[in-house]
C-alpha cells in the first residue's frame, strides 16, 4: 500500500501525543480486537483437538499439530521490531486478523492433518502478531499511574474471551462447516473496532531497539521470566491437573470443574493485582505473586480431601499466578519505550510460549516418576526458581528503585 492510500485510510501510526478522548478510543479499539480474537482462539483450539481425536489420530500427532502456533511464535517474534519499523501497527494488525480469519475455513476445506500443519503455522504467525502488537499498543497508552490497571483490564477481558470460546463451541457444535465459518467471521470482526476507533491512533516505531532480542533475560529477568513461569504453569494446569484430580480420587466431573475455578481466579484477580502494582513496587508484587504460586502449588495435595477447600486453593492460586503475566507486562512498560518496548513485548510472548512448550513434558515426566504428585513437584519447582530470581532482583536493586527491574 502506497503512502497516499495509507494517509487516505488513516492507517499510519500516530506521531503526536494523544488527547484523553483519543487515548480512550485507541484503548477501546485494541482491547476489543484482542477480546474477539481470544474468543476465536478459545473455540478453535478445542474444536481442532476434538476433530483430530474423532479421526483417531495418535496423541503424539495431535500434540505436534497443537504445538505449531508456538513454533510460529519462535519464528516470528525476533523479527517483529524490525517489521514494525517498516509496517505501521494498524495495517499490520489488520493483516494478521485477515490471515487468521482466512485460516479457519481452510481447516474445513482441507480435512487432512498434514495440511493442517502449515495452516496452523500461518495462523500461529497471525495470532502471535496480534498479541505482541496489541500488548505493545496498550503498554504505550499507559502512564505510571494506571499502567497496572490497564494491563489488568486487558488480562481480565482477554480471559473472559477465552472462557467464552468453549461456550460458543458448545452452542454451535463441532460438526460441519458452521463452527469454522462462524469462528472465521468472528475473528475477521476483530478488525472492525480497529477501523472504527483506532485509525491514526496506533503508536509509532521509528528507531532501532537499544537491546537485542535475547538480552531482555539479562536486562529484565524478573519481568521476562514471569511470562515463562505463567506459560508453563497455565499449560500444566489445563493439561495435567484434571488427570491429577482423577488420580487423587475425585470424579471426572470434578476434574472439569477445577479448570473452571482456576480460570475464574484468572479473571477476578488481574484487575486488583494491577491496581496494587500501580501503588507499590512492582517487583515486590511479582515476588508476592510467585510466592503465592509456590504456596498454592504446595497446598494442592493437602486440599483434595475437601472440594470447597480445593476450589478455594485453586481460585487464589490461579489468580495470583496470572498476576505474573499482568505485572510482568506492566514492568516492561515501566522500563522500556518505543522500539525497545515492542522488542520486550515480543520477548515476553516468546518466553510464555517457551514455558507452554517445556512445562507439560517436564511435568508429565515428573508424574511418571511419582504418580500423581510429580505434577506438584514440577509446579512447585517452577515457582520456587522464580521466587529466588525475583527475590534476588528485588533485594539487590533496592526497594525504592522504580526504574530498575
N, C-alpha and C positions, 0 to 999 in steps of 0.2 A: 504494500500500500504506500503510495507516494505521500509527500508532506502535505500537499493540498487536500487530499482526501482525508488524511488524519485530522487536519485542522477543521475541515467542514463537519466531521463527525465528532469533533472534540474528544479524540481518543488520546491525545498527548498527555504526558504526565504534568502534574501541577508544579509550577516553579515558585509561586509566591505563597506566603503564609495564609492559611485558611481562616475564614471568618468562623465564628461559632456555628452559624447555620450550615456553612459548607462542611465543617467538621462532622456535624451530626448526619448530614446527608451521605457523606463519604462512609461513615461508620455503618449506617443502615445498609448501604449497598454491599459492602464486603461481608458483613455478618449474615445478611440474608442469602448471599451467594453461597457461602460455605455451609450454611444450615441445610439448604436444599441439596447440595452435593452430599452432605452427611446422610440425609435420608436415603438418597440413591445408593450410597455405599452400604448402609445398614441393611438394605433389602437385597442388593445384588450379591453380596458375599455369601449369605446363606442359600440364596437361590442357586448359584452355580455349584455350591457344595452338595446340595440336595440332588441336583440333576446328575452330577458325576456319580454320586452314591447309587442313584436309581439305576444307572447303567453298569453297576457292579465293577467299577474301576478299582484297581488296587489303591489302598490307602496311601502308599508312598507316592503314587502318581497324582492323587488328589492334593497331597501336601506340596509337591513340587509345583503344581499349577497354581495353588494358592499363594506360593512364595513369589510369583512373578512380579507383583507390584513392588515388593521390597527390592528385588533385583533392579527394577526400573528406577527406584529411588537412588540406589548406589550409582547408576549410570548417569542420572541427570543432575543431581544436586551439586556436584563440584563445578558444573558449568553455568549454573543459574545466575550468579552475579554478573558474569560476562554477557550472558544473553540479555539480561535486564538493562544493561547499558546500551544495547542496540535496539531492543523492542520495548516500548513503554509498557508498564504493568497492566493497564486496562486491556489493550488488544491481546496481550499475552494471556491474560486470564480468560478472555472470551474464546481464544483459540483452544485453550485447554478444556473449557466447558464443551465446546462443539466436538472436539475429539473424543472426550469421554462419553458424550451422549451418542455419538455415532457408533461407538464400540458395542453398545447394548444390543441393538437388533442384529449385529454381526454374530453374536453368540448363538442366536436362534437360527440365522440363515446358514451358518456353518456348524452343525451339531457334531463336531469332531474335536476331541480333547487336544489333539496335536495342533489343530488350527487355533484352538483357544489359547495356546501358549503365546504366540505373537500378538494376538488380540489383547490378551491380558497385560502383556508387557507395554503395549502402546497406551492402554487405559491407565496403567500404573504411572507412566510418564505424565499423563494429563493430570491425574489426581495429585501427584507429587507437586507439580507446578501450581495447582490451585492452593494447596496447603501452605507451601513456602511463601508464595506471594501474598496470600490473604493474611498470614500471621505477620509478615513484614509490614504490610499496609496498616494493620491495626496497631502494631507497635509504633509506627511512625506517627499515628494520630494522637497517641497518648502523651501526657506530660507526667512529671514525677508525683503529682498529687492524685492522679487517677489511673495510673498505668496498671496497677494490680487489679483494680475494679474492672477495667475494660477487658483485661485478659480473662478474668473470672467470668464475666458475662459471656465472652466468646466461648470459653470452655463449657459453660453450662448449656448454652443454646446448641452447640455442636453435639454434646452428649444427648440432649433431647432429640436431635435429628437422627442420631444413630439408633436410639431406642425406638423411634417411630418407624424406622425402616422395616424391621421384622413384623411389626403390627400391620403395615401396609401389605406385606407379602402374605400374611395370614388371611387378609381380606380378599385379595385377588387370586391367591393360589399360585402354584408353580407350574401349571400346565399351559401349553400353547404359547402363542406369541404375545398375549396380553401383558404378562409381567415385564417382558423385555421392552415392549413399546412404551409401557407406562413409565418404567424407570428411565428409559432414554429421554422421553419427553420431559420428565421431572428434572433431570439433570440439565437439559437444554434450557429449561425455565430459569435456571440459576443465573443465566446471563441477563435476564430482564431487569432485576434491580440494579445491576451494574450499568446498564444503558440508561435507566431512568434517573438514578440518583448519583452515579459515580463518574459520569463523563467530565473530564477535565479536572478531577479531584484526586487522582492517584498520585502517590509520592514518586518523585523522580530519582533516578540514579545516573549520575554523570561521571563520577570519579571511580578509580580502581580502588578495591579494598586495601587497607594497610596490612591486613593479616591474611596469610594464606589459609586455605580451607581447613587444612589439618592442624593448624596451630591453635584453634579455639579450645582444644582439650587442655592445652598448657596455659593459655591466656585466661580462660574462664572455665576451669574444671568443674566447679560446683554447679554452675548453671547448665553446662553442656551435658554432663553425666546424668543430670536429672531426667533428661529425655530418654537416655539408655535404660535407667532403672525403671521408669514408668512403663516403657515399651515392653521390657521383659516381664515385669510384674503383671501388667494387664493381660498380656497374651497367655502367661501361665495360668492365671485365674480363669479366663474364659475357656481355655482348652483342657486344663487338668484338674481344676477344683471340683467340677462335677464328678469326676472319677474318684477323687479323694473322698468326697462326701459319701458316695455309694459304698466305697470300700471301708469307710468308717462305720457303716451300719445304718445309714439313713436311706430313705427311699429315693427312687428316680425322680419323683415329683419334687422332693426337697432339693435334689441336685439342680433342677432347673430354677427353683425358687431362689437359691443362693446367688445366682448370677444377677437376678433382678435386684436383689438387695445391694450387691456390690455396685451395680450401675446406678442405683438410686443415691448411694453415697457420692459417686462421681458427680451427679447432677447437683445435689444440695450443698456440697461443701465448697465448691470452687469460688463462688462469689464471696462468702465470708472469709475464706483464706486470702483471696485477692485484696479484700478491704484491710485485713490485718497487715498484709505486705505493703500497703501504702502508708502505714503508720509506724512500723518498726523496721529494723534492719532486715532486709530481705534474705540475706544469708542465714540469719537466725531462723527465719520462717522455713527455709529449706531444710535446715538441720532438724527442726521440730517435726516437719513432715516425714523426713527419713526415719527419725527415731520412733515416731508413732507407727510407721510401717513396720519397723523392726519389732516393736512390742505387739502389734496386731498379729503379725505372722506367727510369733511365738505363742499367742493366746489361742489361736485357732484349734489346736488339738484338745485344749482343755475346755472348749466351749461346745464340743459336738454332742455332749450329753443333753443339752437343752436347746431346742430350736430358737426360742426368743433370745437367749444369750448368744447363740451362734450368729443370728441375724444382726444383733447389735454390734458384735465384733466386726463383722464383715462390712457393715454400714460405715463405721468410723474408719476402718482400715481402707476401704475403697475411696472414701472421700479425701483422706489425708494423703494417700499415695498419689491420687490425681492432682493434688496440690503441687507435687513436684513438677508436673508439666506446666501448670499455670504460672507458678512463681519462677520456674526456670526461664520461661519466655520473658517474664517481666524483668528479670535481672539482665537478660541480654539487651532488652530495650533501654534499660537504665545506662548500660555501659557503652553501647555502640550506636552509631548513626549512619545513615546513608548506605553506601555500598558495604561497609563493614556489618551493618545490621542485617542486610539481605544475606550476606555470606554466613553470618552467625545463625540466622533462622534456618538456612539450608543445612548447616552442620547439625543443628538441633534435630531437624526432621530425620536426617540420616542416622543420628545416634538412636532415635526412637526406633527406626526400622531395624537397626543392628540388634537392639535389645529384643525386638519381636522375633527376630530370626534365631538368636542364640538361646533365648530363655527357654522355650519349650523342649528342645533336645536336651539341654542341661538338666532341667527339672525331671524330664522323663527318665533319663539315665539314673538320676538320684532315686526316683520312685522304684526303679527296677532293683536297686541295691537295698533299699529299705522301704518296703511296701506297707502303708501308703505314705509314711511320714517323710520320705525323701523330698516330696514337694515342699514341705515346711522348711526343711534344711536349705533347699535352694532359695526360697523366698527370703528366709532369714539371712542367709549369706549375702545375697544381693543388697539388702537394706543395710546390713552391718558394714559392708565395704563403703557404701555411700555415706553412712553416718561418720565413719572415720575420715573420709575425704572432706566432707562438708564441715565437720568439726575442726579439722586442721586448718581449713581456709578461714573459718570464722575467727579462730583464736589467733592465727598468725597475722592476718590482715588488719586486725583491730576492730573492735565493735563499733567504733564511731566513724569508720570509713565507709561512706555510702557509695564511693566511686569504685572501690576495688571489689572484685568478685572472688 
